[in-house]
Amino acid sequence: MWSNLEASRVLLIMLVAMFVPSGPIIMGIDDTIERRKGQKIKARGIYRDPVRSSHGHFVKVSGLRWLVMMLLGERTVDICTGVAVWYHTGLPVVPIRWVLVRDPNGKFEPQALLSTNPQYQPKQILEWFVRRWQMEVTFQEVRKHLGMETQRQWSDLAIARTTPVLLGLFSLVTILAHHLQAHYSWKTRQTIWYSKSLPTFSDTLALVRRFFWAATFSTSSESTEIVKVPRTLFERLRDIAVYAA
C-alpha cells in the first residue's frame, strides 16, 4: 500500500546519512502555493500570492497550500558584524545589525545581511537567511524542472500524492548525483548573461539523465541498421537533450 509518510521517512534517512552524518540536524519548514484551478479539487482555496503581492498590493491566487519540511546544510564561512543606524529623511532612525559574510574558499561573493533587531546574534541571522533562501530556490527549481503546477488530475488521492512525489524527486536526484559525481565529471552549463562557478539543479538533473540514458543508447544487432555518428556530435546532441528534456 502506498504511504507518503513511509517514503518520506526512508528518503529523510538517506539524506541525513549522506549530508549530515554527524552533528546537529537543521530542518526548515515553509509553505508554498501550488496554483491550481477546478471546481472538483476539494482542497483548493484562495490564498495571498506571495510572489505578486507587496505591502501595498494584495493579489489572490487559487490553489493548494503545501507545508514543506526540508533538510538544510550549512558551510563554514567568515562573518563580521556590528550595529549601525538606518536613516531616511522624515522618518525615525532605525537601529540595525549588519552582518558581512565571506566564503574562505571564494566559492561565492561576499554578502551583507541586515536585521532591524540589533539584539539578534549574527549566527542566528545567517541561519535564518540560509534556511529561507534554500527553500525558496528549491520551490522554484521544482516548478521549473520537475513540472510542479502542470498536473491535471483532480481526484483527492492523486492530488495528495503527485506534488509530494515531485518534491521527493528533487531530493532523489540530488542523492543520485552525489553518488555519480565520483565517476562522472560535472558539466556546469554557462550562459552569456550569467556565469556560475558551481552546478545548479539543472546541471544535477542533466548528470543523472546522462547516466540513465547511457544504457538506452545501444548499437543495433543488424549491421545494415547501423549509422555511424561522430562521437563529438553525439555527445553534443546528448548534452542538448539532457537539458531540454
C-alpha positions as CSV (number, residue, x, y, z in Angstrom):
1,M,0.0,0.0,0.0
2,W,1.3,3.5,-0.9
3,S,2.4,5.6,2.0
4,N,3.7,9.2,1.7
5,L,4.9,9.1,5.3
6,E,6.9,5.9,4.9
7,A,8.5,7.1,1.6
8,S,9.4,10.4,3.3
9,R,10.9,8.6,6.3
10,V,13.2,6.4,4.0
11,L,14.2,9.4,2.0
12,L,15.0,11.5,5.1
13,I,17.2,8.8,6.5
14,M,19.1,8.7,3.2
15,L,19.6,12.4,3.2
16,V,20.8,12.6,6.8
17,A,23.2,9.7,6.3
18,M,24.7,11.4,3.2
19,F,24.8,15.1,4.0
20,V,24.6,15.3,7.9
21,P,26.3,12.1,9.2
22,S,27.2,13.9,12.5
23,G,26.3,17.0,14.4
24,P,23.0,18.8,14.8
25,I,20.4,18.4,12.1
26,I,18.8,21.7,10.9
27,M,15.3,21.5,9.4
28,G,13.4,24.2,7.7
29,I,9.6,24.5,7.4
30,D,7.9,26.7,4.9
31,D,4.7,26.8,2.9
32,T,4.2,27.2,-0.9
33,I,1.2,27.7,-3.0
34,E,0.6,25.3,-6.0
35,R,-1.5,27.3,-8.4
36,R,-4.5,25.2,-9.4
37,K,-8.0,25.7,-10.7
38,G,-11.0,23.4,-10.9
39,Q,-14.3,23.0,-9.1
40,K,-13.6,19.3,-8.4
41,I,-10.4,20.0,-6.4
42,K,-11.8,19.8,-2.8
43,A,-8.6,21.1,-1.1
44,R,-8.4,24.1,-3.3
45,G,-8.5,27.5,-1.6
46,I,-7.9,31.2,-2.2
47,Y,-4.7,32.5,-0.8
48,R,-2.4,35.5,-0.9
49,D,0.1,35.2,-3.8
50,P,3.5,35.8,-2.1
51,V,5.2,36.4,-5.4
52,R,3.0,39.0,-6.9
53,S,1.8,40.7,-3.7
54,S,3.5,43.5,-2.0
55,H,3.0,45.6,1.2
56,G,0.6,47.9,-0.7
57,H,-0.9,45.5,-3.2
58,F,-2.8,42.3,-2.4
59,V,-3.1,39.6,-5.1
60,K,-5.2,36.5,-4.6
61,V,-4.5,33.1,-6.2
62,S,-6.4,29.8,-6.4
63,G,-4.5,26.7,-5.5
64,L,-3.3,24.2,-3.0
65,R,-1.2,25.2,0.1
66,W,1.6,22.8,0.9
67,L,3.6,22.8,4.1
68,V,7.1,21.5,3.3
69,M,9.9,20.4,5.6
70,M,13.5,20.3,4.3
71,L,16.9,19.2,5.5
72,L,19.3,22.2,5.3
73,G,23.1,22.1,5.1
74,E,25.3,25.0,6.1
75,R,29.0,25.6,5.1
76,T,31.8,27.2,7.1
77,V,32.0,31.0,6.4
78,D,33.7,34.0,7.9
79,I,31.4,36.7,9.4
80,C,31.9,40.2,10.6
81,T,29.1,42.1,12.4
82,G,28.3,45.4,14.1
83,V,25.4,47.8,14.9
84,A,24.6,50.9,12.9
85,V,21.5,53.1,12.2
86,W,19.3,53.3,9.1
87,Y,18.4,56.9,8.4
88,H,15.8,58.3,5.9
89,T,14.7,61.9,5.7
90,G,11.4,62.5,7.5
91,L,11.4,59.0,9.2
92,P,12.6,57.9,12.6
93,V,16.1,56.5,12.9
94,V,16.1,52.7,12.9
95,P,18.9,50.7,14.6
96,I,20.1,47.7,12.6
97,R,22.6,44.9,13.0
98,W,24.7,44.3,9.9
99,V,26.4,41.0,9.1
100,L,29.1,40.6,6.4
101,V,29.5,37.1,5.1
102,R,32.6,35.8,3.2
103,D,33.4,32.3,1.9
104,P,37.0,31.5,2.8
105,N,37.1,29.2,-0.2
106,G,35.9,32.0,-2.5
107,K,33.1,30.0,-4.0
108,F,30.5,32.9,-3.6
109,E,30.7,36.6,-3.5
110,P,30.7,38.4,-0.1
111,Q,27.2,39.3,1.0
112,A,25.7,41.8,3.5
113,L,22.7,40.8,5.7
114,L,20.7,43.3,7.8
115,S,18.3,43.0,10.7
116,T,16.2,45.6,12.4
117,N,16.6,43.9,15.7
118,P,20.2,44.5,16.9
119,Q,19.7,42.0,19.7
120,Y,19.9,39.1,17.3
121,Q,23.2,37.3,17.1
122,P,25.0,37.2,13.7
123,K,24.9,33.4,13.6
124,Q,21.1,33.4,14.1
125,I,20.6,36.0,11.3
126,L,22.8,33.9,8.9
127,E,20.9,30.7,9.7
128,W,17.6,32.3,9.1
129,F,18.8,33.7,5.7
130,V,20.2,30.4,4.6
131,R,17.1,28.4,5.6
132,R,14.6,30.7,3.8
133,W,16.8,31.2,0.7
134,Q,17.4,27.5,0.2
135,M,13.8,26.7,0.5
136,E,12.6,29.3,-2.0
137,V,15.1,28.2,-4.5
138,T,14.0,24.6,-4.1
139,F,10.4,25.6,-4.8
140,Q,11.4,27.5,-7.9
141,E,13.6,24.6,-9.2
142,V,10.8,22.0,-8.7
143,R,8.4,24.2,-10.7
144,K,10.8,24.9,-13.5
145,H,12.4,21.4,-14.0
146,L,10.1,18.8,-12.5
147,G,6.7,20.0,-13.6
148,M,5.1,21.2,-10.3
149,E,1.8,23.1,-11.1
150,T,1.5,21.3,-14.5
151,Q,-0.5,18.4,-13.1
152,R,-4.1,18.0,-14.4
153,Q,-5.5,15.4,-12.1
154,W,-8.4,16.3,-9.7
155,S,-9.0,13.2,-7.5
156,D,-8.1,13.6,-3.8
157,L,-5.6,10.7,-3.8
158,A,-3.8,11.8,-6.9
159,I,-3.5,15.4,-5.6
160,A,-2.2,14.1,-2.2
161,R,0.5,12.0,-4.0
162,T,1.8,13.8,-7.0
163,T,3.2,17.0,-5.6
164,P,4.9,15.3,-2.6
165,V,6.4,12.8,-5.1
166,L,7.8,15.7,-7.2
167,L,9.3,17.3,-4.1
168,G,10.8,13.9,-3.2
169,L,12.1,13.5,-6.7
170,F,14.2,16.7,-6.2
171,S,15.9,15.0,-3.2
172,L,16.3,11.7,-5.0
173,V,18.0,13.4,-8.0
174,T,20.3,15.1,-5.5
175,I,21.2,11.8,-3.9
176,L,21.9,10.1,-7.2
177,A,24.1,13.0,-8.4
178,H,26.1,12.9,-5.2
179,H,26.9,9.2,-5.9
180,L,27.6,9.8,-9.6
181,Q,30.0,12.7,-9.2
182,A,32.7,10.3,-8.1
183,H,32.6,8.6,-11.5
184,Y,31.3,11.3,-13.9
185,S,32.6,14.8,-14.4
186,W,30.3,17.7,-13.8
187,K,29.4,19.9,-16.8
188,T,28.2,23.3,-15.5
189,R,26.3,24.9,-18.3
190,Q,27.0,28.6,-18.8
191,T,25.2,31.4,-20.5
192,I,26.3,34.7,-21.9
193,W,24.4,36.7,-19.3
194,Y,25.1,34.5,-16.3
195,S,28.3,32.8,-15.1
196,K,28.2,30.3,-12.3
197,S,31.1,28.6,-10.6
198,L,29.0,25.8,-9.0
199,P,26.5,23.4,-10.6
200,T,22.8,24.2,-10.1
201,F,19.9,21.8,-10.1
202,S,19.6,21.9,-13.9
203,D,23.2,20.6,-14.1
204,T,22.4,18.0,-11.4
205,L,19.4,16.7,-13.3
206,A,21.5,16.6,-16.5
207,L,24.1,14.5,-14.9
208,V,21.5,11.9,-13.7
209,R,19.9,11.9,-17.2
210,R,23.3,11.2,-18.8
211,F,23.7,8.2,-16.5
212,F,20.3,6.7,-17.2
213,W,20.3,7.5,-20.9
214,A,23.8,5.8,-21.4
215,A,22.1,2.4,-21.0
216,T,19.4,3.2,-23.6
217,F,21.7,4.1,-26.5
218,S,22.9,0.7,-27.8
219,T,24.0,-0.4,-31.3
220,S,21.6,-2.5,-33.3
221,S,22.5,-6.1,-33.9
222,E,21.9,-5.7,-37.6
223,S,24.8,-4.1,-39.4
224,T,22.6,-2.7,-42.1
225,E,20.8,-0.6,-39.5
226,I,24.0,1.0,-38.1
227,V,24.6,4.7,-38.9
228,K,27.9,6.0,-37.7
229,V,27.7,9.3,-35.9
230,P,30.9,11.1,-34.8
231,R,31.3,10.9,-31.0
232,T,31.7,14.7,-30.6
233,L,28.4,15.2,-32.5
234,F,26.6,12.5,-30.4
235,E,27.8,14.0,-27.1
236,R,26.8,17.5,-28.3
237,L,23.3,16.2,-29.1
238,R,23.1,14.3,-25.9
239,D,24.1,17.4,-23.8
240,I,21.4,19.4,-25.5
241,A,18.8,16.8,-24.9
242,V,19.5,16.3,-21.2
243,Y,18.9,20.0,-20.5
244,A,15.9,20.3,-22.8
245,A,14.0,17.2,-21.6
